[in-house]
């Protein structure tokens, strides 16, 4: 077994014999470095992308209120839940884009769209899982007879 006190004393002795320049290399001063780096702003063209993405996802979110097919069971339900999944993913995609573009209000709207998609999904999924009371429009079955 090693005696760590002796080992550490050897290391201290070796470090004590080295000059300070060997322990801390000299730092070269930067040539004409600015005192402070200015904060970067997102590109002006990025706001057009934010508006386009937000408009697409908002149109999908509003369109979900007017879903034209039966979403009670079977493929209609699966199609509806797939569209809700696209709404949630689109809200996340827009949230990331708005965060990068420093668009606070658009970021809030994209988060609200994600919440809206989660609410729509919960209205269909929770009665089928037994966590909510089934109704005529939201029965407790996945597939039709």
C-alpha positions in Angstrom: 0.0 0.0 0.0 1.3 3.4 -0.9 2.0 6.2 1.6 0.1 9.0 0.0 1.7 11.6 2.2 5.1 10.8 0.9 3.9 10.7 -2.7 2.2 14.1 -2.4 5.4 15.5 -0.7 7.4 14.4 -3.8 5.0 16.1 -6.1 5.1 19.3 -4.0 9.0 19.2 -4.2 9.0 18.7 -8.0 6.5 21.6 -8.4 8.6 23.8 -6.1 11.7 23.3 -8.2 10.0 24.5 -11.5 10.1 28.2 -12.4 6.8 30.1 -12.4 7.0 30.6 -16.2 6.9 26.8 -16.7 3.8 26.5 -14.6 1.8 29.4 -16.0 2.6 30.1 -19.7 2.6 33.7 -20.7 -0.6 34.9 -22.4 -0.2 36.8 -25.6 -2.3 39.9 -25.7 -4.8 39.9 -28.5 -4.2 42.5 -31.2 -6.8 45.2 -31.2 -9.5 43.0 -29.5 -12.7 44.9 -28.7 -13.5 45.5 -25.1 -16.9 43.9 -25.3 -18.5 41.7 -28.0 -21.8 43.2 -29.1 -24.9 41.1 -28.8 -25.9 39.6 -32.2 -29.4 40.0 -33.4 -31.1 37.5 -35.7 -31.2 38.2 -39.4 -34.0 40.4 -40.7 -35.1 37.7 -43.2 -35.7 35.3 -40.3 -38.9 37.0 -39.2 -40.5 36.0 -42.5 -39.8 32.4 -41.7 -41.2 32.8 -38.2 -44.4 34.3 -39.6 -44.8 31.6 -42.3 -44.3 28.7 -39.9 -46.6 30.3 -37.3 -49.3 30.9 -39.9 -49.1 27.2 -41.1 -49.4 25.8 -37.6 -52.0 28.2 -36.5 -54.1 27.3 -39.6 -53.8 23.7 -38.6 -54.8 24.4 -35.0 -57.9 26.4 -36.1 -58.7 23.8 -38.7 -58.8 21.1 -36.1 -62.0 22.7 -34.8 -63.6 21.9 -38.1 -62.4 18.3 -38.6 -64.7 17.0 -41.3 -64.5 13.3 -40.6 -65.8 11.1 -37.8 -63.2 10.7 -35.1 -65.1 8.3 -32.9 -63.2 5.1 -33.7 -61.2 3.2 -36.2 -59.2 4.9 -39.0 -61.1 8.2 -38.5 -59.8 8.4 -35.0 -56.2 7.4 -36.0 -56.2 10.0 -38.8 -57.5 12.7 -36.3 -54.8 11.7 -33.7 -52.2 11.8 -36.5 -53.3 15.3 -37.4 -53.1 16.3 -33.7 -49.6 14.9 -33.6 -48.6 17.0 -36.6 -50.1 20.0 -34.7 -48.0 19.3 -31.6 -44.9 18.7 -33.7 -45.5 21.8 -35.7 -45.9 23.8 -32.5 -42.6 22.5 -31.3 -40.9 23.2 -34.6 -42.2 26.8 -34.5 -41.3 27.2 -30.8 -37.7 26.3 -31.6 -37.6 28.6 -34.6 -39.2 31.5 -32.7 -36.8 31.0 -29.8 -33.8 31.2 -32.1 -35.2 34.3 -33.8 -35.9 36.0 -30.4 -39.6 36.4 -31.3 -41.2 36.4 -27.9 -44.9 36.8 -28.8 -44.6 34.3 -31.6 -42.9 31.9 -29.2 -45.8 32.2 -26.8 -48.3 31.5 -29.6 -46.4 28.4 -30.6 -46.4 27.1 -27.1 -50.1 27.7 -26.9 -50.6 25.8 -30.1 -48.7 22.9 -28.5 -50.9 23.1 -25.5 -54.0 23.2 -27.8 -52.8 20.0 -29.5 -52.2 18.3 -26.2 -55.7 19.2 -25.1 -57.2 17.8 -28.3 -55.2 14.6 -27.9 -56.2 14.3 -24.3 -59.9 14.7 -25.1 -59.7 11.6 -27.4 -57.2 9.4 -25.6 -58.1 9.8 -21.9 -61.6 8.3 -22.1 -60.2 5.3 -24.0 -57.6 4.8 -21.3 -60.1 5.0 -18.5 -58.9 8.3 -17.0 -61.9 10.3 -18.1 -65.6 9.5 -18.4 -66.6 8.3 -21.9 -69.3 10.3 -23.7 -71.2 9.8 -26.9 -68.7 11.8 -28.9 -65.7 10.3 -27.0 -66.5 6.7 -26.4 -64.2 4.2 -24.7 -63.4 2.2 -27.8 -60.5 2.4 -30.2 -61.8 0.3 -33.1 -65.3 0.3 -34.6 -67.4 -2.9 -34.6 
